[in-house]
């Protein structure tokens, strides 16, 4: 008990010494009083019960948590909500009203957000982070290297998209607004500044200028979310199937985001640049979401106290694994082939080719989600046989991962259930309707199983931690038998540890095989809708049942979340793979 109380007292001393006088919170008085009570309990001749100490510790943690938030938390939340609502109104208005609110108004708003966010990032890097005791703690779970590497990759591809946009919009400068050229230029600079900022400071737990830092981080968060909304809206309008009332075959409507149709490009590469940057939109969308998630974790870590130990180093190795990666790679290759065939044949005027493309696409997706469901069931069975404890420590990164996973899956759930209702209500006549119904039902099953598998894996104690605990336990047990020889002790220690590792090895191997397969399968399920597969519009059963306007709203709202769910599942499965 004495050790626990002393450790809590040292932690609070760090809290008070790490804050400047002007940032002290009235609740610190309550914390100090509570710490005096703990000291008094620890010095008493009759030690308190374990429950009493735990209650005191939990009370101190709650008081410290309230002290860290204060008014800055509320102010930053208000700023974020207002920017998001205004951005949503401008994005929606510019998408559906080309007279009163144009794309230029939305682009001016984005330029202002980019400039303000970059100014705050430069201030933070130049002043706040350089002060003594400003970043006394680092969250080892936040911003892992693989997540920052993904941010860098998506950032480079987004930068390439901006270069193509500049090349395209320059051709319309003689008859269109220069703001459309200025936006990708400012966004390219923003990508560079933000990527550097998040790469260096993603783990910071800021202790100085906390209110200003919280407001700056919510500005960063809301800016990236507005960029995401704008990119998703433009991509959805680009890919949405608009039915032709005079022809049974629908056609793609590629909506230009600039000027009048009478405005002609001044160079011949405009169409090439236009097609190129539309194919890079999915990467820009994912970059915005990655940056938003990292900014949110930094916001949660402002003023947070974490333990002064480094994160366990985990190496990524494919040793002793074969079935999961090989099967996943074959699935990705087969999915890419069928996706290319689908994209080629679905635009044909021949109805048989269109139906054949839909047939292949439905069958491929049914095979993918069926294999994913089967492998997830195997992984869940291994969890039931595993005796690893659940992690109880507070971790904003893990909480965000779980929240995003469940929330993003709602988009695909909505589309699947609306499809099930439409197909069943119309009788599910024809092989395409039967395949569509099967795909929707299996998708619902796969989403539920995968969510359970990932969430359970994220909350399990890492295997290497369990091995270290087993090693310490074995060493302590051997020390109690001092009469044994050194040779016998070393051999017995090796036997205990080896047998413990052997007991876990097959479980680890199965879990890693499952994670590798699910990771690759989610990649192909991200590629197909992200790069233009829209069977929801090519197959007309839902359009006839719900009418086009309602069904287009359902798909264009739910599908972006479904696409993000697949990419976020890849990141979460990689994390589960590392700790398995």
C-alpha positions as CSV (number, residue, x, y, z in Angstrom):
1,X,0.0,0.0,0.0
2,X,2.8,2.3,0.9
3,X,4.4,1.8,-2.5
4,X,1.1,2.6,-4.3
5,X,0.6,5.8,-2.3
6,X,4.2,7.0,-2.9
7,X,3.9,6.4,-6.6
8,X,0.7,8.4,-6.8
9,X,2.3,11.2,-4.8
10,X,5.3,11.3,-7.2
11,X,2.9,11.4,-10.2
12,X,1.0,14.4,-8.8
13,X,4.3,16.2,-8.1
14,X,5.1,15.8,-11.8
15,X,1.7,17.2,-12.6
16,X,2.1,20.3,-10.5
17,X,5.7,20.9,-11.6
18,X,4.8,20.4,-15.3
19,X,2.2,23.2,-15.3
20,X,2.9,26.9,-15.3
21,X,1.2,29.0,-12.6
22,X,-1.2,30.7,-15.0
23,X,-2.5,27.3,-16.1
24,X,-3.3,26.0,-12.6
25,X,-6.8,24.7,-12.2
26,X,-8.9,25.1,-9.0
27,X,-9.4,21.4,-8.9
28,X,-5.7,21.0,-8.2
29,X,-6.5,22.0,-4.6
30,X,-8.8,19.0,-4.3
31,X,-6.1,16.8,-5.8
32,X,-3.5,18.0,-3.3
33,X,-5.9,17.4,-0.4
34,X,-6.6,13.9,-1.7
35,X,-2.9,13.2,-1.9
36,X,-2.4,14.3,1.7
37,X,-5.1,11.8,2.7
38,X,-3.3,9.1,0.8
39,X,0.0,10.0,2.5
40,X,-1.7,9.9,5.8
41,X,-3.1,6.5,5.1
42,X,0.3,5.2,4.0
43,X,2.0,6.4,7.2
44,X,-0.7,5.0,9.5
45,X,0.3,2.1,11.7
46,X,-2.8,0.2,10.5
47,X,-2.6,0.0,6.7
48,X,-5.9,0.6,4.8
49,X,-7.6,-2.1,2.8
50,X,-6.9,-2.6,-0.9
51,X,-10.4,-1.3,-1.7
52,X,-9.8,1.9,0.1
53,X,-6.5,2.6,-1.6
54,X,-8.0,1.8,-5.0
55,X,-11.0,4.1,-4.3
56,X,-8.6,6.9,-3.4
57,X,-6.5,6.3,-6.5
58,X,-9.5,6.3,-8.8
59,X,-10.7,9.5,-7.2
60,X,-7.4,11.2,-7.7
61,X,-7.3,10.1,-11.4
62,X,-10.8,11.5,-11.9
63,X,-9.9,14.8,-10.3
64,X,-6.7,15.0,-12.4
65,X,-8.7,14.3,-15.6
66,X,-11.1,17.1,-14.8
67,X,-8.2,19.4,-14.2
68,X,-6.7,18.6,-17.5
69,X,-9.8,19.5,-19.5
70,X,-11.4,22.6,-18.1
71,X,-12.8,25.3,-20.5
72,X,-10.4,24.6,-23.3
73,X,-12.1,21.3,-24.0
74,X,-15.5,22.9,-24.4
75,X,-14.2,25.8,-26.5
76,X,-12.3,23.6,-28.9
77,X,-15.4,21.4,-29.3
78,X,-17.5,24.4,-30.2
79,X,-14.9,25.6,-32.8
80,X,-14.8,22.1,-34.4
81,X,-18.6,21.8,-34.6
82,X,-19.1,25.2,-36.1
83,X,-16.4,24.7,-38.8
84,X,-17.8,21.3,-39.7
85,X,-21.4,22.5,-40.0
86,X,-20.4,25.5,-42.1
87,X,-18.2,23.4,-44.2
88,X,-21.0,20.8,-44.7
89,X,-23.4,23.6,-45.8
90,X,-20.9,25.1,-48.3
91,X,-19.9,21.7,-49.7
92,X,-23.6,20.7,-50.1
93,X,-24.6,24.1,-51.5
94,X,-21.8,24.1,-54.1
95,X,-22.6,20.6,-55.2
96,X,-26.3,21.1,-55.9
97,X,-26.5,24.9,-56.6
98,X,-24.2,26.3,-59.3
99,X,-25.7,29.8,-59.2
100,X,-25.9,31.2,-55.7
101,X,-23.0,29.1,-54.2
102,X,-20.4,27.9,-56.6
103,X,-17.3,25.7,-56.2
104,X,-15.3,28.9,-55.9
105,X,-16.9,29.8,-52.6
106,X,-16.1,26.4,-51.2
107,X,-12.5,26.6,-52.4
108,X,-12.0,30.1,-50.8
109,X,-13.3,28.6,-47.5
110,X,-10.8,25.7,-47.8
111,X,-7.9,28.1,-48.5
112,X,-8.7,30.1,-45.4
113,X,-8.8,26.9,-43.3
114,X,-5.5,25.7,-44.8
115,X,-3.8,28.9,-44.0
116,X,-5.1,29.2,-40.4
117,X,-4.2,25.5,-39.7
118,X,-0.7,26.0,-41.1
119,X,-0.1,29.1,-39.0
120,X,-1.1,27.2,-35.8
121,X,1.2,24.2,-36.7
122,X,4.1,26.6,-37.3
123,X,3.4,28.3,-34.0
124,X,3.3,25.0,-32.2
125,X,6.5,23.7,-33.8
126,X,8.4,27.0,-33.2
127,X,7.2,28.0,-29.7
128,X,5.1,25.5,-27.8
129,X,7.0,22.3,-28.4
130,X,10.4,24.0,-27.8
131,X,9.6,25.2,-24.3
132,X,10.8,23.3,-21.2
133,X,8.3,20.8,-19.8
134,X,5.9,21.5,-22.7
135,X,6.0,17.9,-23.8
136,X,7.1,16.0,-20.7
137,X,5.2,12.9,-21.7
138,X,4.8,10.9,-24.9
139,X,2.0,8.5,-25.7
140,X,3.8,5.4,-27.0
141,X,0.6,4.0,-28.5
142,X,-0.2,7.1,-30.6
143,X,1.2,7.5,-34.1
144,X,3.0,4.2,-34.6
145,X,5.6,4.2,-37.4
146,X,3.4,2.1,-39.8
147,X,0.5,4.6,-39.4
148,X,2.8,7.6,-40.1
149,X,4.3,5.7,-43.1
150,X,0.7,5.2,-44.4
151,X,0.1,8.9,-43.9
152,X,3.3,9.7,-45.8
153,X,2.3,7.4,-48.7
154,X,-1.2,8.8,-49.0
155,X,0.3,12.3,-48.7
156,X,2.6,11.8,-51.6
157,X,-0.2,10.5,-53.8
158,X,-2.4,13.4,-52.7
159,X,0.4,15.8,-53.7
160,X,0.5,14.1,-57.1
161,X,-3.2,14.7,-57.4
162,X,-2.8,18.4,-56.6
163,X,-0.1,18.6,-59.3
164,X,-2.5,17.1,-61.9
165,X,-5.2,19.5,-60.7
166,X,-2.9,22.4,-61.2
167,X,-2.1,21.2,-64.7
168,X,-5.8,20.8,-65.5
169,X,-7.0,24.1,-64.1
170,X,-4.2,26.1,-65.6
171,X,-5.8,25.3,-69.0
172,X,-9.0,27.2,-68.0
173,X,-7.4,30.4,-66.5
174,X,-8.4,32.4,-69.5
175,X,-12.1,31.8,-68.9
176,X,-12.4,30.7,-65.2
177,X,-11.5,31.8,-61.7
178,X,-7.9,31.7,-60.6
179,X,-9.0,30.5,-57.2
180,X,-9.3,27.0,-58.7
181,X,-5.6,27.0,-59.4
182,X,-4.7,28.6,-56.0
183,X,-6.5,25.9,-54.0
184,X,-4.4,22.9,-55.1
185,X,-1.2,25.0,-54.7
186,X,-2.2,25.9,-51.1
187,X,-3.3,22.3,-50.4
188,X,0.1,21.0,-51.7
189,X,1.9,23.2,-49.1
190,X,-0.6,22.2,-46.5
191,X,0.1,18.5,-47.2
192,X,3.8,19.0,-46.7
193,X,3.4,21.0,-43.4
194,X,0.8,18.8,-41.9
195,X,2.6,15.5,-42.8
196,X,5.8,16.8,-41.2
197,X,3.9,18.1,-38.1
198,X,2.1,14.8,-37.5
199,X,5.2,12.7,-38.2
200,X,7.2,14.6,-35.5
201,X,4.5,15.5,-32.9
202,X,1.9,12.7,-33.1
203,X,3.0,11.3,-29.7
204,X,3.0,14.6,-27.8
205,X,1.1,15.0,-24.6
206,X,1.3,18.8,-24.3
207,X,1.4,20.4,-20.9
208,X,1.7,24.1,-21.8
209,X,-0.6,26.3,-23.8
210,X,-3.2,23.6,-23.4
211,X,-6.3,25.6,-24.3
212,X,-4.7,27.1,-27.4
213,X,-3.3,23.7,-28.4
214,X,-6.7,22.1,-28.0
215,X,-8.3,24.7,-30.3
216,X,-5.5,24.3,-32.8
217,X,-5.9,20.6,-32.9
218,X,-9.7,20.8,-33.4
219,X,-9.0,23.3,-36.2
220,X,-6.7,20.7,-37.8
221,X,-9.3,18.0,-37.2
222,X,-12.2,20.0,-38.7
223,X,-10.1,21.2,-41.7
224,X,-9.3,17.6,-42.6
225,X,-12.9,16.5,-42.2
226,X,-14.1,19.4,-44.4
227,X,-11.5,18.3,-47.1
228,X,-12.8,14.8,-46.7
229,X,-16.4,15.9,-47.2
230,X,-15.5,17.9,-50.3
231,X,-13.5,15.1,-51.8
232,X,-16.2,12.5,-51.1
233,X,-18.9,14.7,-52.6
234,X,-17.0,15.4,-55.8
235,X,-16.0,11.8,-56.1
236,X,-19.6,10.6,-55.5
237,X,-21.0,13.0,-58.2
238,X,-18.3,11.8,-60.5
239,X,-19.1,8.1,-60.0
240,X,-22.9,8.2,-59.5
241,X,-25.1,6.5,-62.1
242,X,-27.7,8.9,-63.5
243,X,-30.4,6.9,-65.4
244,X,-31.3,7.9,-68.8
245,X,-35.1,8.0,-69.1
246,X,-35.0,7.2,-72.8
247,X,-32.6,4.3,-72.7
248,X,-32.6,1.2,-70.4
249,X,-28.8,1.5,-70.0
250,X,-27.5,4.0,-67.5
251,X,-24.5,6.1,-68.2
252,X,-21.7,7.7,-66.1
253,X,-22.1,11.4,-65.7
254,X,-18.7,13.0,-65.2
255,X,-19.6,16.3,-63.7
256,X,-17.0,19.0,-64.2
257,X,-16.1,21.0,-61.1
258,X,-15.1,24.1,-63.0
259,X,-16.6,26.7,-65.3
260,X,-19.1,26.7,-68.0
261,X,-19.2,24.0,-70.7
262,X,-18.3,26.7,-73.2
263,X,-15.0,27.2,-71.5
264,X,-12.4,25.2,-73.5
265,X,-9.1,24.1,-72.2
266,X,-6.1,25.9,-73.7
267,X,-3.9,22.7,-73.9
268,X,-4.5,19.2,-75.1
269,X,-3.5,17.4,-71.8
270,X,-6.6,18.6,-69.8
271,X,-8.6,15.4,-70.2
272,X,-5.6,13.3,-69.2
273,X,-4.9,15.3,-66.1
274,X,-8.6,15.2,-65.2
275,X,-8.9,11.4,-65.4
276,X,-5.6,11.0,-63.6
277,X,-6.5,13.1,-60.5
278,X,-10.0,11.5,-60.2
279,X,-8.2,8.1,-59.9
280,X,-6.1,9.6,-57.1
281,X,-9.1,10.9,-55.1
282,X,-9.4,7.7,-52.9
283,X,-5.8,8.3,-51.6
284,X,-6.6,11.9,-50.7
285,X,-9.7,10.8,-48.9
286,X,-7.8,8.3,-46.9
287,X,-5.1,10.9,-46.1
288,X,-7.6,13.3,-44.7
289,X,-9.1,10.5,-42.5
290,X,-5.7,9.4,-41.3
291,X,-4.7,13.0,-40.4
292,X,-8.1,13.5,-38.6
293,X,-7.6,10.4,-36.5
294,X,-4.1,11.4,-35.5
295,X,-5.2,15.0,-34.7
296,X,-8.0,13.6,-32.5
297,X,-5.6,11.4,-30.5
298,X,-3.3,14.4,-30.0
299,X,-6.3,16.4,-28.8
300,X,-7.2,13.7,-26.3
301,X,-3.6,13.6,-25.1
302,X,-3.3,17.3,-24.3
303,X,-2.5,17.6,-20.6
304,X,-2.5,13.8,-20.2
305,X,0.0,12.0,-17.9
306,X,1.3,8.7,-19.2
307,X,3.7,6.2,-17.7
308,X,7.4,6.9,-18.4
309,X,8.1,3.7,-20.2
310,X,8.6,3.1,-23.9
311,X,6.4,1.0,-26.0
312,X,7.4,-2.6,-26.5
313,X,9.1,-3.0,-29.8
314,X,7.3,-5.4,-32.1
315,X,8.9,-6.7,-35.3
316,X,6.9,-7.4,-38.4
317,X,7.9,-10.8,-39.7
318,X,6.2,-13.2,-42.1
319,X,8.2,-16.2,-40.7
320,X,6.3,-19.5,-40.3
321,X,3.3,-18.1,-42.2
322,X,2.2,-19.3,-45.6
323,X,-1.5,-20.0,-46.0
324,X,-2.9,-16.6,-45.0
325,X,-0.7,-14.3,-47.1
326,X,-0.7,-16.6,-50.1
327,X,-4.5,-17.0,-50.1
328,X,-4.9,-13.3,-49.5
329,X,-2.6,-12.4,-52.4
330,X,-4.4,-14.8,-54.8
331,X,-7.7,-13.2,-53.7
332,X,-6.4,-9.7,-54.4
333,X,-5.2,-10.7,-57.9
334,X,-8.5,-12.4,-58.7
335,X,-10.4,-9.4,-57.4
336,X,-8.4,-7.0,-59.5
337,X,-9.0,-9.1,-62.6
338,X,-12.7,-9.2,-62.1
339,X,-12.8,-5.5,-61.2
340,X,-11.1,-4.6,-64.5
341,X,-13.5,-6.8,-66.4
342,X,-16.4,-5.2,-64.6
343,X,-15.3,-1.7,-65.3
344,X,-14.8,-2.5,-69.0
345,X,-18.1,-4.4,-69.6
346,X,-20.4,-2.4,-67.4
347,X,-20.1,0.6,-69.8
348,X,-21.1,-1.5,-72.8
349,X,-24.5,-1.0,-74.6
350,X,-25.0,-4.7,-74.7
351,X,-27.2,-5.8,-71.9
352,X,-25.8,-9.4,-71.9
353,X,-22.3,-8.0,-71.2
354,X,-23.6,-5.8,-68.5
355,X,-25.4,-8.7,-66.8
356,X,-22.2,-10.9,-67.2
357,X,-20.1,-8.2,-65.5
358,X,-22.6,-8.0,-62.6
359,X,-22.6,-11.8,-62.4
360,X,-18.8,-12.0,-62.1
361,X,-18.7,-9.1,-59.6
362,X,-21.4,-10.5,-57.4
363,X,-19.8,-14.0,-57.4
364,X,-16.3,-12.6,-56.6
365,X,-17.6,-10.6,-53.7
366,X,-19.6,-13.5,-52.3
367,X,-16.5,-15.7,-52.4
368,X,-14.4,-13.0,-50.7
369,X,-16.9,-12.3,-47.8
370,X,-17.5,-16.1,-47.4
371,X,-13.8,-16.8,-47.0
372,X,-13.4,-13.8,-44.7
373,X,-16.3,-15.0,-42.5
374,X,-14.9,-18.5,-42.3
375,X,-11.4,-17.3,-41.3
376,X,-12.9,-14.9,-38.8
377,X,-14.8,-17.7,-37.1
378,X,-11.5,-19.6,-36.8
379,X,-9.8,-16.6,-35.2
380,X,-12.7,-16.2,-32.7
381,X,-12.4,-19.9,-31.7
382,X,-8.7,-19.3,-31.0
383,X,-9.6,-16.4,-28.8
384,X,-11.9,-18.6,-26.8
385,X,-9.0,-21.1,-26.3
386,X,-6.6,-18.3,-25.5
387,X,-6.1,-17.2,-21.9
388,X,-4.6,-13.8,-22.5
389,X,-5.9,-11.1,-20.1
390,X,-7.7,-8.0,-21.4
391,X,-5.8,-4.7,-21.3
392,X,-7.3,-2.3,-18.7
393,X,-5.2,0.8,-19.1
394,X,-6.6,3.9,-20.7
395,X,-5.6,4.3,-24.3
396,X,-7.2,7.0,-26.5
397,X,-5.8,5.4,-29.6
398,X,-7.5,2.1,-29.0
399,X,-10.7,3.8,-28.0
400,X,-10.7,5.8,-31.3
401,X,-9.9,2.7,-33.3
402,X,-12.9,0.8,-31.8
403,X,-15.2,3.8,-32.2
404,X,-14.3,4.4,-35.9
405,X,-14.5,0.7,-36.6
406,X,-18.1,0.4,-35.3
407,X,-19.2,3.8,-36.6
408,X,-17.8,3.3,-40.1
409,X,-19.3,-0.2,-40.5
410,X,-22.7,1.4,-40.1
411,X,-22.4,2.7,-43.7
412,X,-22.1,-0.7,-45.2
413,X,-24.7,-2.1,-42.8
414,X,-27.2,0.5,-44.1
415,X,-26.6,-0.3,-47.7
416,X,-26.8,-4.1,-47.1
417,X,-30.0,-3.9,-45.1
418,X,-31.7,-1.6,-47.6
419,X,-30.7,-4.0,-50.4
420,X,-32.1,-7.0,-48.4
421,X,-35.4,-5.3,-47.9
422,X,-35.7,-4.3,-51.6
423,X,-34.8,-7.7,-53.0
424,X,-37.0,-9.7,-50.6
425,X,-39.9,-7.3,-51.0
426,X,-39.8,-7.7,-54.8
427,X,-39.5,-11.5,-54.7
428,X,-35.8,-11.9,-55.5
429,X,-36.6,-13.2,-59.0
430,X,-33.7,-13.9,-61.3
431,X,-30.1,-15.1,-60.6
432,X,-28.8,-11.5,-60.3
433,X,-31.3,-10.7,-57.6
434,X,-30.5,-13.9,-55.7
435,X,-26.7,-13.2,-55.9
436,X,-27.3,-9.6,-54.8
437,X,-29.3,-10.8,-51.8
438,X,-26.7,-13.4,-50.9
439,X,-24.0,-10.8,-51.0
440,X,-25.9,-8.4,-48.8
441,X,-26.6,-11.1,-46.2
442,X,-23.1,-12.4,-46.1
443,X,-21.7,-8.9,-45.9
444,X,-23.8,-8.3,-42.8
445,X,-22.5,-11.5,-41.2
446,X,-18.9,-10.7,-42.2
447,X,-19.0,-7.2,-40.8
448,X,-20.3,-8.4,-37.4
449,X,-17.7,-11.2,-37.1
450,X,-14.8,-9.0,-38.2
451,X,-15.8,-6.2,-35.8
452,X,-15.8,-8.7,-32.9
453,X,-12.5,-10.3,-34.0
454,X,-10.7,-6.9,-34.3
455,X,-12.1,-5.4,-31.1
456,X,-11.3,-8.5,-29.1
457,X,-7.8,-8.6,-30.5
458,X,-7.1,-4.9,-29.7
459,X,-8.2,-5.4,-26.1
460,X,-6.0,-8.5,-25.5
461,X,-2.7,-8.4,-23.8
462,X,0.2,-8.7,-26.3
463,X,1.8,-12.1,-26.5
464,X,5.3,-10.7,-25.8
465,X,4.0,-9.2,-22.5
466,X,2.6,-12.6,-21.5
467,X,6.0,-14.1,-22.4
468,X,7.8,-11.6,-20.2
469,X,5.4,-12.3,-17.3
470,X,6.0,-16.0,-17.7
471,X,9.7,-15.5,-17.7
472,X,9.6,-13.5,-14.4
473,X,7.3,-16.1,-12.9
474,X,9.6,-19.0,-13.8
475,X,12.6,-17.1,-12.5
476,X,10.9,-16.4,-9.2
477,X,9.8,-20.0,-8.9
478,X,13.4,-21.3,-9.5
479,X,14.8,-18.9,-6.9
480,X,12.8,-20.7,-4.2
481,X,14.6,-23.9,-4.8
482,X,18.1,-22.8,-3.8
483,X,19.2,-26.4,-3.2
484,X,19.2,-27.2,-6.9
485,X,22.4,-26.9,-8.9
486,X,23.0,-24.1,-11.4
487,X,22.8,-26.5,-14.3
488,X,19.5,-27.9,-13.2
489,X,18.2,-24.4,-12.6
490,X,19.2,-23.1,-16.0
491,X,17.9,-26.2,-17.8
492,X,14.6,-26.1,-15.9
493,X,14.2,-22.4,-16.6
494,X,14.7,-23.1,-20.3
495,X,12.3,-25.9,-20.2
496,X,9.6,-23.8,-18.5
497,X,10.0,-20.9,-20.9
498,X,10.2,-23.1,-24.0
499,X,7.2,-25.1,-23.0
500,X,5.3,-21.8,-22.4
501,X,6.3,-20.5,-25.8
502,X,5.4,-23.8,-27.5
503,X,2.0,-23.7,-25.9
504,X,1.3,-20.3,-27.4
505,X,3.0,-20.8,-30.8
506,X,0.2,-22.5,-32.6
507,X,-2.3,-20.0,-31.4
508,X,-0.1,-17.1,-32.5
509,X,0.4,-18.8,-35.9
510,X,-3.3,-19.2,-36.5
511,X,-4.1,-15.6,-35.4
512,X,-1.3,-14.2,-37.6
513,X,-2.6,-16.3,-40.6
514,X,-6.1,-15.0,-40.1
515,X,-5.0,-11.4,-39.7
516,X,-2.8,-11.5,-42.8
517,X,-5.7,-13.0,-44.9
518,X,-8.3,-10.6,-43.6
519,X,-5.9,-7.6,-44.1
520,X,-5.4,-8.5,-47.8
521,X,-9.1,-9.3,-48.3
522,X,-10.1,-5.9,-46.9
523,X,-7.6,-4.2,-49.3
524,X,-9.4,-5.6,-52.4
525,X,-12.8,-4.8,-50.9
526,X,-11.5,-1.2,-50.5
527,X,-10.0,-1.0,-54.0
528,X,-13.2,-2.0,-55.9
529,X,-15.6,0.6,-54.6
530,X,-12.9,3.3,-54.1
531,X,-12.0,3.2,-57.7
532,X,-15.4,3.1,-59.3
533,X,-17.3,-0.1,-58.8
534,X,-21.0,0.9,-58.3
535,X,-23.2,-2.2,-58.7
536,X,-25.7,-0.4,-56.5
537,X,-26.5,1.8,-59.6
538,X,-25.7,-0.7,-62.3
539,X,-28.2,-3.2,-60.9
540,X,-31.6,-1.5,-61.0
541,X,-33.6,-3.4,-58.4
542,X,-33.0,-0.9,-55.6
543,X,-33.5,2.1,-57.9
544,X,-37.0,0.8,-58.9
545,X,-37.9,0.0,-55.3
546,X,-36.7,3.2,-53.5
547,X,-36.7,5.5,-56.6
548,X,-33.4,7.0,-57.8
549,X,-33.2,10.1,-55.5
550,X,-33.6,8.2,-52.3
551,X,-31.3,5.3,-53.3
552,X,-28.6,7.7,-54.5
553,X,-28.7,9.5,-51.1
554,X,-28.4,6.2,-49.3
555,X,-25.5,5.0,-51.3
556,X,-23.6,8.3,-51.5
557,X,-23.8,8.6,-47.7
558,X,-23.2,5.0,-46.7
559,X,-20.6,4.0,-49.3
560,X,-17.9,6.5,-48.3
561,X,-18.1,5.2,-44.7
562,X,-18.0,1.6,-46.0
563,X,-14.9,2.4,-48.0
564,X,-13.2,4.0,-45.0
565,X,-14.2,1.0,-42.9
566,X,-12.2,-1.3,-45.2
567,X,-9.1,0.9,-45.0
568,X,-9.5,1.3,-41.2
569,X,-9.9,-2.4,-40.8
570,X,-6.6,-2.9,-42.6
571,X,-4.9,-0.6,-40.1
572,X,-6.6,-2.3,-37.1
573,X,-5.8,-5.8,-38.4
574,X,-2.2,-4.9,-38.8
575,X,-2.1,-3.8,-35.2
576,X,-3.8,-7.1,-34.1
577,X,-1.2,-8.9,-36.2
578,X,1.7,-7.2,-34.4
579,X,0.5,-7.9,-30.9
580,X,-0.5,-11.5,-31.7
